[in-house]
Amino acid sequence: MRHFISGFFWGLVLGFVSWRWLLRRQGDGADLDIPLPSQAAPEAGPVPGRIMVRAGLEQAEAPEDDLTALYGIGPVFAQQLQEAGIRSYEQLAALGAEKVSERCGVELGRIQRDDWIGQAQARIREGSEA
């Protein structure tokens, strides 16, 4: 029991010393030439009612689609997609699973499992046939 307590104590000491060393090493970021969040330039947000085809190279008018109609996309994921500038089936299908995952922070496996891209493509086909 005494060895356990001694090992636990020294582990805490070593962890604390390492943590303090890392904090001192990081400093305020001035020596790293990395802008702090308060210094970063504001990013331009997406324009509502516009889609970015081929990863943002061309813009075209498009209506907003109800993304919650797709299986696996509820109100929370729909909001994340909206905030990332994805508002239509065309955008969702054009970006692909990997880019949607990167932009929205949704797990790639979930997008692929629920086949968001395939469902969006099917909705596009249904709309063009009507």
C-alpha positions in Angstrom: 0.0 0.0 0.0 2.9 2.4 0.8 4.4 1.9 -2.7 1.0 2.7 -4.2 0.7 6.0 -2.3 4.3 6.9 -3.1 3.8 6.2 -6.8 0.6 8.1 -6.9 2.1 11.1 -5.1 5.1 11.2 -7.5 2.8 10.8 -10.5 0.8 13.9 -9.4 4.0 15.9 -8.8 5.4 14.9 -12.2 2.1 15.7 -13.9 1.8 19.1 -12.2 5.4 20.0 -13.1 4.9 19.0 -16.7 1.7 21.0 -16.9 3.4 24.1 -15.5 6.3 23.7 -17.9 3.9 23.5 -20.9 2.1 26.6 -19.8 5.3 28.6 -19.5 6.5 27.3 -22.8 3.3 28.4 -24.6 3.4 31.9 -23.1 1.1 34.3 -24.8 1.7 33.1 -28.3 3.7 36.2 -29.3 6.9 34.1 -30.0 4.9 31.7 -32.3 3.5 34.2 -34.7 0.1 32.7 -34.3 -2.7 35.3 -34.1 -4.9 35.0 -31.0 -8.6 34.6 -31.6 -9.2 38.3 -30.8 -6.6 39.3 -33.4 -7.9 37.0 -36.2 -9.6 38.6 -39.1 -13.4 38.0 -39.3 -14.3 35.3 -41.8 -16.9 36.1 -44.5 -20.0 34.0 -44.0 -22.0 32.3 -46.6 -24.6 34.3 -48.5 -28.1 33.0 -47.8 -30.0 31.7 -50.8 -26.8 31.0 -52.8 -25.1 27.6 -53.4 -21.5 26.9 -54.0 -21.0 24.4 -56.8 -17.8 22.5 -57.1 -16.4 23.5 -53.7 -17.1 27.2 -54.0 -15.8 27.9 -57.6 -19.2 28.9 -59.0 -22.3 30.5 -57.5 -25.8 30.0 -58.6 -29.2 30.8 -57.1 -31.0 28.0 -55.4 -33.9 27.6 -53.1 -33.4 26.4 -49.6 -34.4 22.8 -49.1 -35.8 21.1 -46.0 -32.7 19.1 -45.0 -34.5 17.5 -42.1 -36.5 15.5 -44.7 -33.4 13.4 -45.2 -33.0 10.4 -42.9 -30.4 11.0 -40.1 -30.7 14.8 -40.3 -32.6 16.3 -37.4 -33.0 19.9 -36.3 -29.5 20.0 -34.7 -27.6 18.7 -37.8 -29.8 20.8 -40.1 -28.7 23.9 -38.1 -25.0 22.9 -38.3 -25.4 22.4 -42.1 -27.1 25.9 -42.3 -24.3 27.5 -40.4 -21.7 25.9 -42.7 -23.6 27.4 -45.7 -25.2 24.2 -46.8 -28.8 24.9 -47.5 -29.8 22.7 -50.4 -29.7 19.2 -51.7 -27.5 20.4 -54.6 -24.9 21.7 -52.2 -24.9 18.6 -50.1 -24.5 16.3 -53.1 -21.8 18.5 -54.7 -19.6 18.7 -51.6 -19.5 15.0 -50.8 -19.3 13.3 -47.4 -15.8 14.2 -46.5 -16.2 18.0 -47.1 -19.5 18.1 -45.3 -17.9 16.3 -42.4 -15.0 18.8 -42.3 -17.3 21.9 -42.6 -19.9 20.8 -40.1 -18.0 18.8 -37.6 -20.3 15.8 -38.1 -18.6 12.4 -38.0 -17.9 11.1 -41.4 -19.1 7.6 -40.5 -22.5 9.0 -39.6 -22.9 10.8 -42.9 -21.9 7.7 -44.8 -24.0 5.3 -42.7 -27.1 7.4 -43.1 -26.2 8.1 -46.8 -26.9 11.8 -46.7 -25.2 12.3 -50.1 -27.2 9.5 -51.8 -30.4 10.7 -50.3 -29.7 14.3 -51.5 -28.9 13.0 -55.0 -32.2 11.0 -55.0 -34.1 14.1 -54.0 -32.4 16.1 -56.8 -33.4 13.3 -59.3 -37.0 13.3 -58.0 -37.2 17.1 -58.4 -35.9 17.0 -62.0 -38.3 14.2 -63.0 -41.4 16.2 -61.7 
